[in-house]
């Protein structure tokens, strides 16, 4: 299996990306890495490192997409970027998947341009795995679509359900719609109509879920538009970091702090591991004709390594084809006309 890796993507690239690639090939037997980017800089990072040289190759790309680059400008003017060249390798069949910690907007737009949407998909979605008190759940959309229609949320629910079943191993995923109240009358027109559509599929839809219940383990799949989903993701990351810092500060402020820390150290490490984005590696872009994972911009080598391994799982399970199969089962629901909101009566 061959994974195309954007060697120039991320805050600490190419150091962390190259390290992540080396860690991957040293820990696995069937994954080869194509490092896409500035060949000289990549070779400098590889120099003196121990790894099976036949399983890491370099594909030179002369341009790098910066985080501040405009999406449309980057696509038009940076046609030799590590992002574009890496995705082209997937399109040409020279790589089985693409992983990048670079500009997520450019990755999404380029993947759509070069790979195209899967059959029946209106809009792709970013699916991110997050922890709960019990088992992980998948949140989507986590940022691909700022504005969505009810039928988009319906497709997100079905794609998320397939993800939960095939990737997370949940037999009959509980699907929930993120809203401001549990009742089906709560929410805006988008969520109310999405509620009706999702319920009509007959899947294990448990209704609306409020923000306070996201991490209780009540749902295996939580659906929302990309604007809300990205806020949920970023707030969650920030809150987890703050809680860890506050806990360490409070322990340090008590007289027996060092003793308390030593006693609590295993629990603290466990909490940090469960809330660490690096454990999950990357978030797949669901609904495109290929496997594409987007990692955090500040990804460590560990996060890159886990993203590559996760991409390999998607390829082995032929997951992007599973999306097409899942949607085809609900073709009748997906093509039904939307209900129009009742007009407001004047008084």
Secondary structure as a PSIPRED ss2 file (coil, helix, strand):
# PSIPRED VFORMAT (PSIPRED V4.0)

   1 X C   1.000  0.000  0.000
   2 X E   0.000  0.000  1.000
   3 X E   0.000  0.000  1.000
   4 X E   0.000  0.000  1.000
   5 X E   0.000  0.000  1.000
   6 X E   0.000  0.000  1.000
   7 X C   1.000  0.000  0.000
   8 X C   1.000  0.000  0.000
   9 X C   1.000  0.000  0.000
  10 X C   1.000  0.000  0.000
  11 X C   1.000  0.000  0.000
  12 X C   1.000  0.000  0.000
  13 X C   1.000  0.000  0.000
  14 X C   1.000  0.000  0.000
  15 X H   0.000  1.000  0.000
  16 X H   0.000  1.000  0.000
  17 X H   0.000  1.000  0.000
  18 X H   0.000  1.000  0.000
  19 X H   0.000  1.000  0.000
  20 X H   0.000  1.000  0.000
  21 X H   0.000  1.000  0.000
  22 X H   0.000  1.000  0.000
  23 X H   0.000  1.000  0.000
  24 X H   0.000  1.000  0.000
  25 X H   0.000  1.000  0.000
  26 X H   0.000  1.000  0.000
  27 X H   0.000  1.000  0.000
  28 X C   1.000  0.000  0.000
  29 X C   1.000  0.000  0.000
  30 X C   1.000  0.000  0.000
  31 X C   1.000  0.000  0.000
  32 X E   0.000  0.000  1.000
  33 X E   0.000  0.000  1.000
  34 X E   0.000  0.000  1.000
  35 X E   0.000  0.000  1.000
  36 X E   0.000  0.000  1.000
  37 X E   0.000  0.000  1.000
  38 X C   1.000  0.000  0.000
  39 X H   0.000  1.000  0.000
  40 X H   0.000  1.000  0.000
  41 X H   0.000  1.000  0.000
  42 X H   0.000  1.000  0.000
  43 X H   0.000  1.000  0.000
  44 X H   0.000  1.000  0.000
  45 X H   0.000  1.000  0.000
  46 X H   0.000  1.000  0.000
  47 X C   1.000  0.000  0.000
  48 X C   1.000  0.000  0.000
  49 X C   1.000  0.000  0.000
  50 X C   1.000  0.000  0.000
  51 X C   1.000  0.000  0.000
  52 X C   1.000  0.000  0.000
  53 X H   0.000  1.000  0.000
  54 X H   0.000  1.000  0.000
  55 X H   0.000  1.000  0.000
  56 X E   0.000  0.000  1.000
  57 X E   0.000  0.000  1.000
  58 X E   0.000  0.000  1.000
  59 X E   0.000  0.000  1.000
  60 X E   0.000  0.000  1.000
  61 X C   1.000  0.000  0.000
  62 X C   1.000  0.000  0.000
  63 X E   0.000  0.000  1.000
  64 X C   1.000  0.000  0.000
  65 X C   1.000  0.000  0.000
  66 X C   1.000  0.000  0.000
  67 X C   1.000  0.000  0.000
  68 X C   1.000  0.000  0.000
  69 X C   1.000  0.000  0.000
  70 X C   1.000  0.000  0.000
  71 X H   0.000  1.000  0.000
  72 X H   0.000  1.000  0.000
  73 X H   0.000  1.000  0.000
  74 X H   0.000  1.000  0.000
  75 X H   0.000  1.000  0.000
  76 X H   0.000  1.000  0.000
  77 X H   0.000  1.000  0.000
  78 X C   1.000  0.000  0.000
  79 X C   1.000  0.000  0.000
  80 X C   1.000  0.000  0.000
  81 X E   0.000  0.000  1.000
  82 X H   0.000  1.000  0.000
  83 X H   0.000  1.000  0.000
  84 X H   0.000  1.000  0.000
  85 X H   0.000  1.000  0.000
  86 X H   0.000  1.000  0.000
  87 X H   0.000  1.000  0.000
  88 X H   0.000  1.000  0.000
  89 X H   0.000  1.000  0.000
  90 X H   0.000  1.000  0.000
  91 X H   0.000  1.000  0.000
  92 X C   1.000  0.000  0.000
  93 X C   1.000  0.000  0.000
  94 X C   1.000  0.000  0.000
  95 X C   1.000  0.000  0.000
  96 X C   1.000  0.000  0.000
  97 X E   0.000  0.000  1.000
  98 X E   0.000  0.000  1.000
  99 X E   0.000  0.000  1.000
 100 X E   0.000  0.000  1.000
 101 X C   1.000  0.000  0.000
 102 X C   1.000  0.000  0.000
 103 X C   1.000  0.000  0.000
 104 X H   0.000  1.000  0.000
 105 X H   0.000  1.000  0.000
 106 X H   0.000  1.000  0.000
 107 X H   0.000  1.000  0.000
 108 X H   0.000  1.000  0.000
 109 X H   0.000  1.000  0.000
 110 X H   0.000  1.000  0.000
 111 X H   0.000  1.000  0.000
 112 X H   0.000  1.000  0.000
 113 X H   0.000  1.000  0.000
 114 X H   0.000  1.000  0.000
 115 X H   0.000  1.000  0.000
 116 X C   1.000  0.000  0.000
 117 X E   0.000  0.000  1.000
 118 X C   1.000  0.000  0.000
 119 X C   1.000  0.000  0.000
 120 X C   1.000  0.000  0.000
 121 X C   1.000  0.000  0.000
 122 X C   1.000  0.000  0.000
 123 X C   1.000  0.000  0.000
 124 X C   1.000  0.000  0.000
 125 X E   0.000  0.000  1.000
 126 X E   0.000  0.000  1.000
 127 X E   0.000  0.000  1.000
 128 X E   0.000  0.000  1.000
 129 X E   0.000  0.000  1.000
 130 X E   0.000  0.000  1.000
 131 X C   1.000  0.000  0.000
 132 X C   1.000  0.000  0.000
 133 X C   1.000  0.000  0.000
 134 X C   1.000  0.000  0.000
 135 X C   1.000  0.000  0.000
 136 X C   1.000  0.000  0.000
 137 X E   0.000  0.000  1.000
 138 X E   0.000  0.000  1.000
 139 X E   0.000  0.000  1.000
 140 X E   0.000  0.000  1.000
 141 X C   1.000  0.000  0.000
 142 X C   1.000  0.000  0.000
 143 X C   1.000  0.000  0.000
 144 X C   1.000  0.000  0.000
 145 X C   1.000  0.000  0.000
 146 X C   1.000  0.000  0.000
 147 X C   1.000  0.000  0.000
 148 X C   1.000  0.000  0.000
 149 X C   1.000  0.000  0.000
 150 X H   0.000  1.000  0.000
 151 X H   0.000  1.000  0.000
 152 X H   0.000  1.000  0.000
 153 X H   0.000  1.000  0.000
 154 X H   0.000  1.000  0.000
 155 X H   0.000  1.000  0.000
 156 X H   0.000  1.000  0.000
 157 X H   0.000  1.000  0.000
 158 X H   0.000  1.000  0.000
 159 X H   0.000  1.000  0.000
 160 X H   0.000  1.000  0.000
 161 X H   0.000  1.000  0.000
 162 X H   0.000  1.000  0.000
 163 X H   0.000  1.000  0.000
 164 X H   0.000  1.000  0.000
 165 X H   0.000  1.000  0.000
 166 X H   0.000  1.000  0.000
 167 X C   1.000  0.000  0.000
 168 X C   1.000  0.000  0.000
 169 X C   1.000  0.000  0.000
 170 X C   1.000  0.000  0.000
 171 X C   1.000  0.000  0.000
 172 X C   1.000  0.000  0.000
 173 X C   1.000  0.000  0.000
 174 X C   1.000  0.000  0.000
 175 X E   0.000  0.000  1.000
 176 X E   0.000  0.000  1.000
 177 X E   0.000  0.000  1.000
 178 X E   0.000  0.000  1.000
 179 X C   1.000  0.000  0.000
 180 X C   1.000  0.000  0.000
 181 X C   1.000  0.000  0.000
 182 X C   1.000  0.000  0.000
 183 X C   1.000  0.000  0.000
 184 X C   1.000  0.000  0.000
 185 X C   1.000  0.000  0.000
 186 X C   1.000  0.000  0.000
 187 X C   1.000  0.000  0.000
 188 X C   1.000  0.000  0.000
 189 X H   0.000  1.000  0.000
 190 X H   0.000  1.000  0.000
 191 X H   0.000  1.000  0.000
 192 X H   0.000  1.000  0.000
 193 X H   0.000  1.000  0.000
 194 X H   0.000  1.000  0.000
 195 X H   0.000  1.000  0.000
 196 X H   0.000  1.000  0.000
 197 X H   0.000  1.000  0.000
 198 X H   0.000  1.000  0.000
 199 X H   0.000  1.000  0.000
 200 X H   0.000  1.000  0.000
 201 X C   1.000  0.000  0.000
 202 X C   1.000  0.000  0.000
 203 X C   1.000  0.000  0.000
 204 X C   1.000  0.000  0.000
 205 X E   0.000  0.000  1.000
 206 X E   0.000  0.000  1.000
 207 X E   0.000  0.000  1.000
 208 X E   0.000  0.000  1.000
 209 X E   0.000  0.000  1.000
 210 X C   1.000  0.000  0.000
 211 X H   0.000  1.000  0.000
 212 X H   0.000  1.000  0.000
 213 X H   0.000  1.000  0.000
 214 X C   1.000  0.000  0.000
 215 X C   1.000  0.000  0.000
 216 X C   1.000  0.000  0.000
 217 X C   1.000  0.000  0.000
 218 X C   1.000  0.000  0.000
 219 X C   1.000  0.000  0.000
 220 X C   1.000  0.000  0.000
 221 X E   0.000  0.000  1.000
 222 X E   0.000  0.000  1.000
 223 X E   0.000  0.000  1.000
 224 X C   1.000  0.000  0.000
 225 X C   1.000  0.000  0.000
 226 X H   0.000  1.000  0.000
 227 X H   0.000  1.000  0.000
 228 X H   0.000  1.000  0.000
 229 X H   0.000  1.000  0.000
 230 X H   0.000  1.000  0.000
 231 X H   0.000  1.000  0.000
 232 X H   0.000  1.000  0.000
 233 X H   0.000  1.000  0.000
 234 X H   0.000  1.000  0.000
 235 X H   0.000  1.000  0.000
 236 X H   0.000  1.000  0.000
 237 X H   0.000  1.000  0.000
 238 X H   0.000  1.000  0.000
 239 X H   0.000  1.000  0.000
 240 X H   0.000  1.000  0.000
 241 X H   0.000  1.000  0.000
 242 X H   0.000  1.000  0.000
 243 X H   0.000  1.000  0.000
 244 X H   0.000  1.000  0.000
 245 X H   0.000  1.000  0.000
 246 X H   0.000  1.000  0.000
 247 X H   0.000  1.000  0.000
 248 X H   0.000  1.000  0.000
 249 X H   0.000  1.000  0.000
 250 X H   0.000  1.000  0.000
 251 X H   0.000  1.000  0.000
 252 X H   0.000  1.000  0.000
 253 X C   1.000  0.000  0.000
 254 X C   1.000  0.000  0.000
 255 X C   1.000  0.000  0.000
 256 X C   1.000  0.000  0.000
 257 X H   0.000  1.000  0.000
 258 X H   0.000  1.000  0.000
 259 X H   0.000  1.000  0.000
 260 X H   0.000  1.000  0.000
 261 X H   0.000  1.000  0.000
 262 X H   0.000  1.000  0.000
 263 X H   0.000  1.000  0.000
 264 X H   0.000  1.000  0.000
 265 X H   0.000  1.000  0.000
 266 X H   0.000  1.000  0.000
 267 X H   0.000  1.000  0.000
 268 X H   0.000  1.000  0.000
 269 X H   0.000  1.000  0.000
 270 X H   0.000  1.000  0.000
 271 X H   0.000  1.000  0.000
 272 X H   0.000  1.000  0.000
 273 X H   0.000  1.000  0.000
 274 X H   0.000  1.000  0.000
 275 X H   0.000  1.000  0.000
 276 X C   1.000  0.000  0.000
 277 X H   0.000  1.000  0.000
 278 X H   0.000  1.000  0.000
 279 X H   0.000  1.000  0.000
 280 X C   1.000  0.000  0.000
 281 X C   1.000  0.000  0.000
 282 X E   0.000  0.000  1.000
 283 X E   0.000  0.000  1.000
 284 X E   0.000  0.000  1.000
 285 X E   0.000  0.000  1.000
 286 X E   0.000  0.000  1.000
 287 X C   1.000  0.000  0.000
 288 X E   0.000  0.000  1.000
 289 X C   1.000  0.000  0.000
 290 X C   1.000  0.000  0.000
 291 X C   1.000  0.000  0.000
 292 X E   0.000  0.000  1.000
 293 X E   0.000  0.000  1.000
 294 X E   0.000  0.000  1.000
 295 X E   0.000  0.000  1.000
 296 X C   1.000  0.000  0.000
 297 X C   1.000  0.000  0.000
 298 X C   1.000  0.000  0.000
 299 X C   1.000  0.000  0.000
 300 X C   1.000  0.000  0.000
 301 X H   0.000  1.000  0.000
 302 X H   0.000  1.000  0.000
 303 X H   0.000  1.000  0.000
 304 X H   0.000  1.000  0.000
 305 X H   0.000  1.000  0.000
 306 X H   0.000  1.000  0.000
 307 X H   0.000  1.000  0.000
 308 X H   0.000  1.000  0.000
 309 X H   0.000  1.000  0.000
 310 X H   0.000  1.000  0.000
 311 X H   0.000  1.000  0.000
 312 X H   0.000  1.000  0.000
 313 X H   0.000  1.000  0.000
 314 X H   0.000  1.000  0.000
 315 X H   0.000  1.000  0.000
 316 X H   0.000  1.000  0.000
 317 X C   1.000  0.000  0.000
 318 X C   1.000  0.000  0.000
 319 X H   0.000  1.000  0.000
 320 X H   0.000  1.000  0.000
 321 X H   0.000  1.000  0.000
 322 X H   0.000  1.000  0.000
 323 X H   0.000  1.000  0.000
 324 X H   0.000  1.000  0.000
 325 X H   0.000  1.000  0.000
 326 X H   0.000  1.000  0.000
 327 X H   0.000  1.000  0.000
 328 X H   0.000  1.000  0.000
 329 X C   1.000  0.000  0.000
 330 X C   1.000  0.000  0.000
 331 X H   0.000  1.000  0.000
 332 X H   0.000  1.000  0.000
 333 X H   0.000  1.000  0.000
 334 X H   0.000  1.000  0.000
 335 X C   1.000  0.000  0.000
 336 X C   1.000  0.000  0.000
 337 X C   1.000  0.000  0.000
 338 X C   1.000  0.000  0.000
 339 X C   1.000  0.000  0.000
 340 X C   1.000  0.000  0.000
 341 X C   1.000  0.000  0.000
 342 X C   1.000  0.000  0.000
 343 X C   1.000  0.000  0.000
 344 X C   1.000  0.000  0.000
 345 X C   1.000  0.000  0.000
 346 X C   1.000  0.000  0.000
 347 X C   1.000  0.000  0.000
